[in-house]
Amino acid sequence: DADPAPDLVAAAERHAAAYPERAASIRRTGRLPYGEVRYFDPPEAALVKALVAGRTPALAALDRAVAEPCPVRACPGGSPTACAQVMSVPD
């Protein structure tokens, strides 16, 4: 498959910055959650594809946050993106 268009990747990064937990879930499962989701307006299908297929450092940080459980003391606000940023900072 071809990489998503740059404008869709940029939109996916903005979505991930605004909703890191949701974006991480979409990347992890490759889809929107099943069932009734009232807490947010689901992103368009093209944006979901960009979230899943995007290979930028910002989107890859969502994968690392899921793959590397974050120590409680290092997770600002419990955000996977913030956790990934803290985890990637050298001591």
mmCIF file as gemmi writes it, N, C-alpha and C atoms, coordinates in Angstrom:
data_model
loop_
_atom_site.group_PDB
_atom_site.id
_atom_site.type_symbol
_atom_site.label_atom_id
_atom_site.label_alt_id
_atom_site.label_comp_id
_atom_site.label_asym_id
_atom_site.label_entity_id
_atom_site.label_seq_id
_atom_site.pdbx_PDB_ins_code
_atom_site.Cartn_x
_atom_site.Cartn_y
_atom_site.Cartn_z
_atom_site.occupancy
_atom_site.B_iso_or_equiv
_atom_site.pdbx_formal_charge
_atom_site.auth_seq_id
_atom_site.auth_asym_id
_atom_site.pdbx_PDB_model_num
ATOM 1 N N . ASP Axp A 1 ? 0.821 -1.192 0 1 0 ? 1 A 1
ATOM 2 C CA . ASP Axp A 1 ? 0 0 0 1 0 ? 1 A 1
ATOM 3 C C . ASP Axp A 1 ? 0.867 1.258 0 1 0 ? 1 A 1
ATOM 4 N N . ALA Axp A 2 ? 0.364 2.276 -0.635 1 0 ? 2 A 1
ATOM 5 C CA . ALA Axp A 2 ? 1.075 3.551 -0.689 1 0 ? 2 A 1
ATOM 6 C C . ALA Axp A 2 ? 0.928 4.28 0.64 1 0 ? 2 A 1
ATOM 7 N N . ASP Axp A 3 ? 1.933 5.093 0.93 1 0 ? 3 A 1
ATOM 8 C CA . ASP Axp A 3 ? 1.861 5.914 2.137 1 0 ? 3 A 1
ATOM 9 C C . ASP Axp A 3 ? 0.713 6.905 1.993 1 0 ? 3 A 1
ATOM 10 N N . PRO Axp A 4 ? 0.088 7.28 3.122 1 0 ? 4 A 1
ATOM 11 C CA . PRO Axp A 4 ? -0.988 8.276 3.062 1 0 ? 4 A 1
ATOM 12 C C . PRO Axp A 4 ? -0.453 9.62 2.56 1 0 ? 4 A 1
ATOM 13 N N . ALA Axp A 5 ? -1.326 10.405 1.981 1 0 ? 5 A 1
ATOM 14 C CA . ALA Axp A 5 ? -0.95 11.734 1.494 1 0 ? 5 A 1
ATOM 15 C C . ALA Axp A 5 ? -0.427 12.588 2.644 1 0 ? 5 A 1
ATOM 16 N N . PRO Axp A 6 ? 0.536 13.46 2.372 1 0 ? 6 A 1
ATOM 17 C CA . PRO Axp A 6 ? 1.118 14.289 3.431 1 0 ? 6 A 1
ATOM 18 C C . PRO Axp A 6 ? 0.091 15.097 4.223 1 0 ? 6 A 1
ATOM 19 N N . ASP Axp A 7 ? -0.952 15.599 3.558 1 0 ? 7 A 1
ATOM 20 C CA . ASP Axp A 7 ? -1.947 16.373 4.295 1 0 ? 7 A 1
ATOM 21 C C . ASP Axp A 7 ? -2.738 15.484 5.262 1 0 ? 7 A 1
ATOM 22 N N . LEU Axp A 8 ? -2.973 14.228 4.894 1 0 ? 8 A 1
ATOM 23 C CA . LEU Axp A 8 ? -3.655 13.308 5.8 1 0 ? 8 A 1
ATOM 24 C C . LEU Axp A 8 ? -2.759 12.914 6.968 1 0 ? 8 A 1
ATOM 25 N N . VAL Axp A 9 ? -1.478 12.755 6.698 1 0 ? 9 A 1
ATOM 26 C CA . VAL Axp A 9 ? -0.533 12.436 7.78 1 0 ? 9 A 1
ATOM 27 C C . VAL Axp A 9 ? -0.468 13.603 8.764 1 0 ? 9 A 1
ATOM 28 N N . ALA Axp A 10 ? -0.437 14.817 8.246 1 0 ? 10 A 1
ATOM 29 C CA . ALA Axp A 10 ? -0.425 15.998 9.124 1 0 ? 10 A 1
ATOM 30 C C . ALA Axp A 10 ? -1.708 16.051 9.96 1 0 ? 10 A 1
ATOM 31 N N . ALA Axp A 11 ? -2.844 15.736 9.349 1 0 ? 11 A 1
ATOM 32 C CA . ALA Axp A 11 ? -4.111 15.713 10.087 1 0 ? 11 A 1
ATOM 33 C C . ALA Axp A 11 ? -4.095 14.606 11.138 1 0 ? 11 A 1
ATOM 34 N N . ALA Axp A 12 ? -3.505 13.457 10.811 1 0 ? 12 A 1
ATOM 35 C CA . ALA Axp A 12 ? -3.401 12.362 11.771 1 0 ? 12 A 1
ATOM 36 C C . ALA Axp A 12 ? -2.529 12.762 12.957 1 0 ? 12 A 1
ATOM 37 N N . GLU Axp A 13 ? -1.438 13.464 12.693 1 0 ? 13 A 1
ATOM 38 C CA . GLU Axp A 13 ? -0.586 13.941 13.791 1 0 ? 13 A 1
ATOM 39 C C . GLU Axp A 13 ? -1.324 14.932 14.682 1 0 ? 13 A 1
ATOM 40 N N . ARG Axp A 14 ? -2.114 15.822 14.075 1 0 ? 14 A 1
ATOM 41 C CA . ARG Axp A 14 ? -2.898 16.767 14.874 1 0 ? 14 A 1
ATOM 42 C C . ARG Axp A 14 ? -3.927 16.022 15.724 1 0 ? 14 A 1
ATOM 43 N N . HIS Axp A 15 ? -4.573 15.027 15.145 1 0 ? 15 A 1
ATOM 44 C CA . HIS Axp A 15 ? -5.55 14.233 15.879 1 0 ? 15 A 1
ATOM 45 C C . HIS Axp A 15 ? -4.859 13.499 17.037 1 0 ? 15 A 1
ATOM 46 N N . ALA Axp A 16 ? -3.691 12.925 16.766 1 0 ? 16 A 1
ATOM 47 C CA . ALA Axp A 16 ? -2.952 12.209 17.808 1 0 ? 16 A 1
ATOM 48 C C . ALA Axp A 16 ? -2.506 13.146 18.925 1 0 ? 16 A 1
ATOM 49 N N . ALA Axp A 17 ? -2.155 14.369 18.582 1 0 ? 17 A 1
ATOM 50 C CA . ALA Axp A 17 ? -1.754 15.334 19.612 1 0 ? 17 A 1
ATOM 51 C C . ALA Axp A 17 ? -2.945 15.737 20.48 1 0 ? 17 A 1
ATOM 52 N N . ALA Axp A 18 ? -4.105 15.858 19.856 1 0 ? 18 A 1
ATOM 53 C CA . ALA Axp A 18 ? -5.298 16.261 20.593 1 0 ? 18 A 1
ATOM 54 C C . ALA Axp A 18 ? -5.919 15.107 21.373 1 0 ? 18 A 1
ATOM 55 N N . TYR Axp A 19 ? -5.846 13.902 20.835 1 0 ? 19 A 1
ATOM 56 C CA . TYR Axp A 19 ? -6.502 12.725 21.429 1 0 ? 19 A 1
ATOM 57 C C . TYR Axp A 19 ? -5.535 11.536 21.442 1 0 ? 19 A 1
ATOM 58 N N . PRO Axp A 20 ? -4.46 11.593 22.208 1 0 ? 20 A 1
ATOM 59 C CA . PRO Axp A 20 ? -3.432 10.54 22.144 1 0 ? 20 A 1
ATOM 60 C C . PRO Axp A 20 ? -3.945 9.146 22.494 1 0 ? 20 A 1
ATOM 61 N N . GLU Axp A 21 ? -4.797 9.035 23.496 1 0 ? 21 A 1
ATOM 62 C CA . GLU Axp A 21 ? -5.292 7.711 23.883 1 0 ? 21 A 1
ATOM 63 C C . GLU Axp A 21 ? -6.157 7.114 22.774 1 0 ? 21 A 1
ATOM 64 N N . ARG Axp A 22 ? -7.013 7.929 22.19 1 0 ? 22 A 1
ATOM 65 C CA . ARG Axp A 22 ? -7.871 7.471 21.096 1 0 ? 22 A 1
ATOM 66 C C . ARG Axp A 22 ? -7.036 7.067 19.895 1 0 ? 22 A 1
ATOM 67 N N . ALA Axp A 23 ? -6.056 7.908 19.543 1 0 ? 23 A 1
ATOM 68 C CA . ALA Axp A 23 ? -5.204 7.623 18.39 1 0 ? 23 A 1
ATOM 69 C C . ALA Axp A 23 ? -4.396 6.349 18.612 1 0 ? 23 A 1
ATOM 70 N N . ALA Axp A 24 ? -3.884 6.146 19.817 1 0 ? 24 A 1
ATOM 71 C CA . ALA Axp A 24 ? -3.129 4.93 20.117 1 0 ? 24 A 1
ATOM 72 C C . ALA Axp A 24 ? -4.021 3.698 19.972 1 0 ? 24 A 1
ATOM 73 N N . SER Axp A 25 ? -5.262 3.8 20.417 1 0 ? 25 A 1
ATOM 74 C CA . SER Axp A 25 ? -6.2 2.69 20.296 1 0 ? 25 A 1
ATOM 75 C C . SER Axp A 25 ? -6.49 2.382 18.829 1 0 ? 25 A 1
ATOM 76 N N . ILE Axp A 26 ? -6.681 3.41 18.028 1 0 ? 26 A 1
ATOM 77 C CA . ILE Axp A 26 ? -6.942 3.223 16.597 1 0 ? 26 A 1
ATOM 78 C C . ILE Axp A 26 ? -5.742 2.571 15.931 1 0 ? 26 A 1
ATOM 79 N N . ARG Axp A 27 ? -4.524 3.037 16.257 1 0 ? 27 A 1
ATOM 80 C CA . ARG Axp A 27 ? -3.321 2.432 15.668 1 0 ? 27 A 1
ATOM 81 C C . ARG Axp A 27 ? -3.161 0.985 16.11 1 0 ? 27 A 1
ATOM 82 N N . ARG Axp A 28 ? -3.414 0.725 17.369 1 0 ? 28 A 1
ATOM 83 C CA . ARG Axp A 28 ? -3.228 -0.627 17.913 1 0 ? 28 A 1
ATOM 84 C C . ARG Axp A 28 ? -4.193 -1.626 17.264 1 0 ? 28 A 1
ATOM 85 N N . THR Axp A 29 ? -5.448 -1.221 17.07 1 0 ? 29 A 1
ATOM 86 C CA . THR Axp A 29 ? -6.463 -2.134 16.548 1 0 ? 29 A 1
ATOM 87 C C . THR Axp A 29 ? -6.654 -2.026 15.043 1 0 ? 29 A 1
ATOM 88 N N . GLY Axp A 30 ? -6.221 -0.905 14.47 1 0 ? 30 A 1
ATOM 89 C CA . GLY Axp A 30 ? -6.395 -0.699 13.036 1 0 ? 30 A 1
ATOM 90 C C . GLY Axp A 30 ? -7.788 -0.27 12.64 1 0 ? 30 A 1
ATOM 91 N N . ARG Axp A 31 ? -8.583 0.142 13.624 1 0 ? 31 A 1
ATOM 92 C CA . ARG Axp A 31 ? -9.968 0.526 13.339 1 0 ? 31 A 1
ATOM 93 C C . ARG Axp A 31 ? -10.513 1.379 14.476 1 0 ? 31 A 1
ATOM 94 N N . LEU Axp A 32 ? -11.691 1.942 14.227 1 0 ? 32 A 1
ATOM 95 C CA . LEU Axp A 32 ? -12.418 2.63 15.293 1 0 ? 32 A 1
ATOM 96 C C . LEU Axp A 32 ? -12.977 1.59 16.249 1 0 ? 32 A 1
ATOM 97 N N . PRO Axp A 33 ? -13.231 1.966 17.493 1 0 ? 33 A 1
ATOM 98 C CA . PRO Axp A 33 ? -13.811 0.992 18.426 1 0 ? 33 A 1
ATOM 99 C C . PRO Axp A 33 ? -15.217 0.588 18.004 1 0 ? 33 A 1
ATOM 100 N N . TYR Axp A 34 ? -15.548 -0.662 18.271 1 0 ? 34 A 1
ATOM 101 C CA . TYR Axp A 34 ? -16.907 -1.137 18 1 0 ? 34 A 1
ATOM 102 C C . TYR Axp A 34 ? -17.856 -0.578 19.037 1 0 ? 34 A 1
ATOM 103 N N . GLY Axp A 35 ? -19.128 -0.635 18.723 1 0 ? 35 A 1
ATOM 104 C CA . GLY Axp A 35 ? -20.132 -0.222 19.691 1 0 ? 35 A 1
ATOM 105 C C . GLY Axp A 35 ? -20.435 1.255 19.589 1 0 ? 35 A 1
ATOM 106 N N . GLU Axp A 36 ? -21.172 1.699 20.538 1 0 ? 36 A 1
ATOM 107 C CA . GLU Axp A 36 ? -21.609 3.08 20.581 1 0 ? 36 A 1
ATOM 108 C C . GLU Axp A 36 ? -20.55 3.933 21.284 1 0 ? 36 A 1
ATOM 109 N N . VAL Axp A 37 ? -19.992 4.865 20.558 1 0 ? 37 A 1
ATOM 110 C CA . VAL Axp A 37 ? -18.958 5.736 21.107 1 0 ? 37 A 1
ATOM 111 C C . VAL Axp A 37 ? -19.519 7.152 21.116 1 0 ? 37 A 1
ATOM 112 N N . ARG Axp A 38 ? -19.938 7.614 22.265 1 0 ? 38 A 1
ATOM 113 C CA . ARG Axp A 38 ? -20.547 8.945 22.365 1 0 ? 38 A 1
ATOM 114 C C . ARG Axp A 38 ? -19.565 10.027 22.794 1 0 ? 38 A 1
ATOM 115 N N . TYR Axp A 39 ? -18.405 9.649 23.284 1 0 ? 39 A 1
ATOM 116 C CA . TYR Axp A 39 ? -17.509 10.638 23.857 1 0 ? 39 A 1
ATOM 117 C C . TYR Axp A 39 ? -16.702 11.421 22.834 1 0 ? 39 A 1
ATOM 118 N N . PHE Axp A 40 ? -16.76 11.041 21.558 1 0 ? 40 A 1
ATOM 119 C CA . PHE Axp A 40 ? -16.076 11.839 20.553 1 0 ? 40 A 1
ATOM 120 C C . PHE Axp A 40 ? -16.695 11.599 19.19 1 0 ? 40 A 1
ATOM 121 N N . ASP Axp A 41 ? -16.501 12.563 18.319 1 0 ? 41 A 1
ATOM 122 C CA . ASP Axp A 41 ? -16.912 12.396 16.929 1 0 ? 41 A 1
ATOM 123 C C . ASP Axp A 41 ? -15.836 11.574 16.244 1 0 ? 41 A 1
ATOM 124 N N . PRO Axp A 42 ? -16.175 10.427 15.679 1 0 ? 42 A 1
ATOM 125 C CA . PRO Axp A 42 ? -15.142 9.594 15.075 1 0 ? 42 A 1
ATOM 126 C C . PRO Axp A 42 ? -14.509 10.286 13.877 1 0 ? 42 A 1
ATOM 127 N N . PRO Axp A 43 ? -13.212 10.086 13.695 1 0 ? 43 A 1
ATOM 128 C CA . PRO Axp A 43 ? -12.551 10.689 12.533 1 0 ? 43 A 1
ATOM 129 C C . PRO Axp A 43 ? -13.027 10.022 11.244 1 0 ? 43 A 1
ATOM 130 N N . GLU Axp A 44 ? -12.863 10.733 10.145 1 0 ? 44 A 1
ATOM 131 C CA . GLU Axp A 44 ? -13.223 10.204 8.833 1 0 ? 44 A 1
ATOM 132 C C . GLU Axp A 44 ? -12.367 8.973 8.529 1 0 ? 44 A 1
ATOM 133 N N . ALA Axp A 45 ? -12.869 8.117 7.637 1 0 ? 45 A 1
ATOM 134 C CA . ALA Axp A 45 ? -12.175 6.874 7.285 1 0 ? 45 A 1
ATOM 135 C C . ALA Axp A 45 ? -10.759 7.135 6.772 1 0 ? 45 A 1
ATOM 136 N N . ALA Axp A 46 ? -10.572 8.177 5.973 1 0 ? 46 A 1
ATOM 137 C CA . ALA Axp A 46 ? -9.237 8.484 5.444 1 0 ? 46 A 1
ATOM 138 C C . ALA Axp A 46 ? -8.278 8.854 6.565 1 0 ? 46 A 1
ATOM 139 N N . LEU Axp A 47 ? -8.775 9.547 7.585 1 0 ? 47 A 1
ATOM 140 C CA . LEU Axp A 47 ? -7.921 9.908 8.715 1 0 ? 47 A 1
ATOM 141 C C . LEU Axp A 47 ? -7.57 8.671 9.537 1 0 ? 47 A 1
ATOM 142 N N . VAL Axp A 48 ? -8.511 7.754 9.693 1 0 ? 48 A 1
ATOM 143 C CA . VAL Axp A 48 ? -8.224 6.495 10.399 1 0 ? 48 A 1
ATOM 144 C C . VAL Axp A 48 ? -7.117 5.747 9.67 1 0 ? 48 A 1
ATOM 145 N N . LYS Axp A 49 ? -7.216 5.665 8.346 1 0 ? 49 A 1
ATOM 146 C CA . LYS Axp A 49 ? -6.177 4.986 7.562 1 0 ? 49 A 1
ATOM 147 C C . LYS Axp A 49 ? -4.823 5.659 7.742 1 0 ? 49 A 1
ATOM 148 N N . ALA Axp A 50 ? -4.797 6.99 7.778 1 0 ? 50 A 1
ATOM 149 C CA . ALA Axp A 50 ? -3.54 7.718 7.976 1 0 ? 50 A 1
ATOM 150 C C . ALA Axp A 50 ? -2.992 7.485 9.382 1 0 ? 50 A 1
ATOM 151 N N . LEU Axp A 51 ? -3.872 7.429 10.386 1 0 ? 51 A 1
ATOM 152 C CA . LEU Axp A 51 ? -3.416 7.134 11.751 1 0 ? 51 A 1
ATOM 153 C C . LEU Axp A 51 ? -2.767 5.76 11.816 1 0 ? 51 A 1
ATOM 154 N N . VAL Axp A 52 ? -3.355 4.797 11.138 1 0 ? 52 A 1
ATOM 155 C CA . VAL Axp A 52 ? -2.864 3.421 11.178 1 0 ? 52 A 1
ATOM 156 C C . VAL Axp A 52 ? -1.587 3.268 10.355 1 0 ? 52 A 1
ATOM 157 N N . ALA Axp A 53 ? -1.551 3.858 9.167 1 0 ? 53 A 1
ATOM 158 C CA . ALA Axp A 53 ? -0.448 3.624 8.239 1 0 ? 53 A 1
ATOM 159 C C . ALA Axp A 53 ? 0.685 4.645 8.338 1 0 ? 53 A 1
ATOM 160 N N . GLY Axp A 54 ? 0.445 5.779 8.984 1 0 ? 54 A 1
ATOM 161 C CA . GLY Axp A 54 ? 1.471 6.818 9.058 1 0 ? 54 A 1
ATOM 162 C C . GLY Axp A 54 ? 2.733 6.339 9.759 1 0 ? 54 A 1
ATOM 163 N N . ARG Axp A 55 ? 3.881 6.776 9.248 1 0 ? 55 A 1
ATOM 164 C CA . ARG Axp A 55 ? 5.167 6.323 9.783 1 0 ? 55 A 1
ATOM 165 C C . ARG Axp A 55 ? 6.019 7.448 10.354 1 0 ? 55 A 1
ATOM 166 N N . THR Axp A 56 ? 5.395 8.525 10.74 1 0 ? 56 A 1
ATOM 167 C CA . THR Axp A 56 ? 6.167 9.641 11.274 1 0 ? 56 A 1
ATOM 168 C C . THR Axp A 56 ? 6.578 9.357 12.718 1 0 ? 56 A 1
ATOM 169 N N . PRO Axp A 57 ? 7.583 10.053 13.221 1 0 ? 57 A 1
ATOM 170 C CA . PRO Axp A 57 ? 7.989 9.866 14.62 1 0 ? 57 A 1
ATOM 171 C C . PRO Axp A 57 ? 6.855 10.133 15.611 1 0 ? 57 A 1
ATOM 172 N N . ALA Axp A 58 ? 6.022 11.123 15.324 1 0 ? 58 A 1
ATOM 173 C CA . ALA Axp A 58 ? 4.924 11.437 16.243 1 0 ? 58 A 1
ATOM 174 C C . ALA Axp A 58 ? 3.922 10.283 16.32 1 0 ? 58 A 1
ATOM 175 N N . LEU Axp A 59 ? 3.616 9.667 15.189 1 0 ? 59 A 1
ATOM 176 C CA . LEU Axp A 59 ? 2.682 8.55 15.199 1 0 ? 59 A 1
ATOM 177 C C . LEU Axp A 59 ? 3.342 7.282 15.743 1 0 ? 59 A 1
ATOM 178 N N . ALA Axp A 60 ? 4.609 7.083 15.454 1 0 ? 60 A 1
ATOM 179 C CA . ALA Axp A 60 ? 5.33 5.919 15.992 1 0 ? 60 A 1
ATOM 180 C C . ALA Axp A 60 ? 5.425 5.993 17.514 1 0 ? 60 A 1
ATOM 181 N N . ALA Axp A 61 ? 5.441 7.196 18.074 1 0 ? 61 A 1
ATOM 182 C CA . ALA Axp A 61 ? 5.48 7.344 19.535 1 0 ? 61 A 1
ATOM 183 C C . ALA Axp A 61 ? 4.252 6.716 20.179 1 0 ? 61 A 1
ATOM 184 N N . LEU Axp A 62 ? 3.131 6.728 19.477 1 0 ? 62 A 1
ATOM 185 C CA . LEU Axp A 62 ? 1.923 6.085 20 1 0 ? 62 A 1
ATOM 186 C C . LEU Axp A 62 ? 2.132 4.579 20.124 1 0 ? 62 A 1
ATOM 187 N N . ASP Axp A 63 ? 2.843 3.987 19.172 1 0 ? 63 A 1
ATOM 188 C CA . ASP Axp A 63 ? 3.121 2.55 19.21 1 0 ? 63 A 1
ATOM 189 C C . ASP Axp A 63 ? 4.044 2.209 20.376 1 0 ? 63 A 1
ATOM 190 N N . ARG Axp A 64 ? 5.067 3.017 20.556 1 0 ? 64 A 1
ATOM 191 C CA . ARG Axp A 64 ? 6.012 2.76 21.655 1 0 ? 64 A 1
ATOM 192 C C . ARG Axp A 64 ? 5.321 2.89 23.003 1 0 ? 64 A 1
ATOM 193 N N . ALA Axp A 65 ? 4.4 3.84 23.111 1 0 ? 65 A 1
ATOM 194 C CA . ALA Axp A 65 ? 3.699 4.035 24.379 1 0 ? 65 A 1
ATOM 195 C C . ALA Axp A 65 ? 2.892 2.797 24.732 1 0 ? 65 A 1
ATOM 196 N N . VAL Axp A 66 ? 2.341 2.123 23.738 1 0 ? 66 A 1
ATOM 197 C CA . VAL Axp A 66 ? 1.568 0.907 23.976 1 0 ? 66 A 1
ATOM 198 C C . VAL Axp A 66 ? 2.506 -0.272 24.212 1 0 ? 66 A 1
ATOM 199 N N . ALA Axp A 67 ? 3.593 -0.352 23.446 1 0 ? 67 A 1
ATOM 200 C CA . ALA Axp A 67 ? 4.505 -1.484 23.544 1 0 ? 67 A 1
ATOM 201 C C . ALA Axp A 67 ? 5.335 -1.454 24.824 1 0 ? 67 A 1
ATOM 202 N N . GLU Axp A 68 ? 5.63 -0.276 25.324 1 0 ? 68 A 1
ATOM 203 C CA . GLU Axp A 68 ? 6.448 -0.127 26.516 1 0 ? 68 A 1
ATOM 204 C C . GLU Axp A 68 ? 5.593 0.467 27.623 1 0 ? 68 A 1
ATOM 205 N N . PRO Axp A 69 ? 5.07 -0.381 28.507 1 0 ? 69 A 1
ATOM 206 C CA . PRO Axp A 69 ? 4.261 0.174 29.591 1 0 ? 69 A 1
ATOM 207 C C . PRO Axp A 69 ? 5.035 1.241 30.346 1 0 ? 69 A 1
ATOM 208 N N . CYS Axp A 70 ? 4.344 2.285 30.668 1 0 ? 70 A 1
ATOM 209 C CA . CYS Axp A 70 ? 4.969 3.442 31.285 1 0 ? 70 A 1
ATOM 210 C C . CYS Axp A 70 ? 4.957 3.32 32.797 1 0 ? 70 A 1
ATOM 211 N N . PRO Axp A 71 ? 6.093 3.552 33.438 1 0 ? 71 A 1
ATOM 212 C CA . PRO Axp A 71 ? 6.063 3.579 34.898 1 0 ? 71 A 1
ATOM 213 C C . PRO Axp A 71 ? 5.15 4.704 35.375 1 0 ? 71 A 1
ATOM 214 N N . VAL Axp A 72 ? 4.42 4.458 36.425 1 0 ? 72 A 1
ATOM 215 C CA . VAL Axp A 72 ? 3.431 5.415 36.914 1 0 ? 72 A 1
ATOM 216 C C . VAL Axp A 72 ? 4.051 6.782 37.146 1 0 ? 72 A 1
ATOM 217 N N . ARG Axp A 73 ? 5.21 6.828 37.712 1 0 ? 73 A 1
ATOM 218 C CA . ARG Axp A 73 ? 5.829 8.119 38.031 1 0 ? 73 A 1
ATOM 219 C C . ARG Axp A 73 ? 6.191 8.931 36.784 1 0 ? 73 A 1
ATOM 220 N N . ALA Axp A 74 ? 6.306 8.278 35.631 1 0 ? 74 A 1
ATOM 221 C CA . ALA Axp A 74 ? 6.756 8.973 34.419 1 0 ? 74 A 1
ATOM 222 C C . ALA Axp A 74 ? 5.621 9.372 33.489 1 0 ? 74 A 1
ATOM 223 N N . CYS Axp A 75 ? 4.4 9.031 33.815 1 0 ? 75 A 1
ATOM 224 C CA . CYS Axp A 75 ? 3.273 9.311 32.907 1 0 ? 75 A 1
ATOM 225 C C . CYS Axp A 75 ? 2.554 10.589 33.302 1 0 ? 75 A 1
ATOM 226 N N . PRO Axp A 76 ? 2.907 11.714 32.683 1 0 ? 76 A 1
ATOM 227 C CA . PRO Axp A 76 ? 2.176 12.939 32.97 1 0 ? 76 A 1
ATOM 228 C C . PRO Axp A 76 ? 0.732 12.816 32.493 1 0 ? 76 A 1
ATOM 229 N N . GLY Axp A 77 ? -0.185 12.782 33.396 1 0 ? 77 A 1
ATOM 230 C CA . GLY Axp A 77 ? -1.594 12.717 33.05 1 0 ? 77 A 1
ATOM 231 C C . GLY Axp A 77 ? -2.036 11.404 32.442 1 0 ? 77 A 1
ATOM 232 N N . GLY Axp A 78 ? -1.179 10.382 32.461 1 0 ? 78 A 1
ATOM 233 C CA . GLY Axp A 78 ? -1.536 9.087 31.921 1 0 ? 78 A 1
ATOM 234 C C . GLY Axp A 78 ? -1.613 9.046 30.408 1 0 ? 78 A 1
ATOM 235 N N . SER Axp A 79 ? -1.078 10.032 29.733 1 0 ? 79 A 1
ATOM 236 C CA . SER Axp A 79 ? -1.148 10.113 28.28 1 0 ? 79 A 1
ATOM 237 C C . SER Axp A 79 ? -0.079 9.242 27.634 1 0 ? 79 A 1
ATOM 238 N N . PRO Axp A 80 ? -0.458 8.347 26.678 1 0 ? 80 A 1
ATOM 239 C CA . PRO Axp A 80 ? 0.554 7.541 25.999 1 0 ? 80 A 1
ATOM 240 C C . PRO Axp A 80 ? 1.593 8.379 25.272 1 0 ? 80 A 1
ATOM 241 N N . THR Axp A 81 ? 1.161 9.478 24.661 1 0 ? 81 A 1
ATOM 242 C CA . THR Axp A 81 ? 2.123 10.314 23.951 1 0 ? 81 A 1
ATOM 243 C C . THR Axp A 81 ? 3.09 10.964 24.93 1 0 ? 81 A 1
ATOM 244 N N . ALA Axp A 82 ? 2.581 11.509 26.026 1 0 ? 82 A 1
ATOM 245 C CA . ALA Axp A 82 ? 3.459 12.113 27.022 1 0 ? 82 A 1
ATOM 246 C C . ALA Axp A 82 ? 4.376 11.06 27.617 1 0 ? 82 A 1
ATOM 247 N N . CYS Axp A 83 ? 3.839 9.863 27.843 1 0 ? 83 A 1
ATOM 248 C CA . CYS Axp A 83 ? 4.648 8.78 28.373 1 0 ? 83 A 1
ATOM 249 C C . CYS Axp A 83 ? 5.78 8.456 27.41 1 0 ? 83 A 1
ATOM 250 N N . ALA Axp A 84 ? 5.476 8.336 26.123 1 0 ? 84 A 1
ATOM 251 C CA . ALA Axp A 84 ? 6.497 8.019 25.133 1 0 ? 84 A 1
ATOM 252 C C . ALA Axp A 84 ? 7.564 9.103 25.098 1 0 ? 84 A 1
ATOM 253 N N . GLN Axp A 85 ? 7.149 10.359 25.256 1 0 ? 85 A 1
ATOM 254 C CA . GLN Axp A 85 ? 8.117 11.451 25.258 1 0 ? 85 A 1
ATOM 255 C C . GLN Axp A 85 ? 9.008 11.356 26.481 1 0 ? 85 A 1
ATOM 256 N N . VAL Axp A 86 ? 8.444 11.047 27.64 1 0 ? 86 A 1
ATOM 257 C CA . VAL Axp A 86 ? 9.241 10.917 28.857 1 0 ? 86 A 1
ATOM 258 C C . VAL Axp A 86 ? 10.17 9.723 28.734 1 0 ? 86 A 1
ATOM 259 N N . MET Axp A 87 ? 9.646 8.609 28.201 1 0 ? 87 A 1
ATOM 260 C CA . MET Axp A 87 ? 10.444 7.391 28.078 1 0 ? 87 A 1
ATOM 261 C C . MET Axp A 87 ? 11.606 7.589 27.108 1 0 ? 87 A 1
ATOM 262 N N . SER Axp A 88 ? 11.472 8.482 26.128 1 0 ? 88 A 1
ATOM 263 C CA . SER Axp A 88 ? 12.527 8.649 25.143 1 0 ? 88 A 1
ATOM 264 C C . SER Axp A 88 ? 13.58 9.662 25.566 1 0 ? 88 A 1
ATOM 265 N N . VAL Axp A 89 ? 13.372 10.33 26.679 1 0 ? 89 A 1
ATOM 266 C CA . VAL Axp A 89 ? 14.332 11.316 27.16 1 0 ? 89 A 1
ATOM 267 C C . VAL Axp A 89 ? 15.442 10.585 27.906 1 0 ? 89 A 1
ATOM 268 N N . PRO Axp A 90 ? 16.715 10.749 27.479 1 0 ? 90 A 1
ATOM 269 C CA . PRO Axp A 90 ? 17.799 10.058 28.18 1 0 ? 90 A 1
ATOM 270 C C . PRO Axp A 90 ? 17.964 10.591 29.599 1 0 ? 90 A 1
ATOM 271 N N . ASP Axp A 91 ? 18.336 9.691 30.507 1 0 ? 91 A 1
ATOM 272 C CA . ASP Axp A 91 ? 18.576 10.1 31.906 1 0 ? 91 A 1
ATOM 273 C C . ASP Axp A 91 ? 19.888 10.829 32.062 1 0 ? 91 A 1
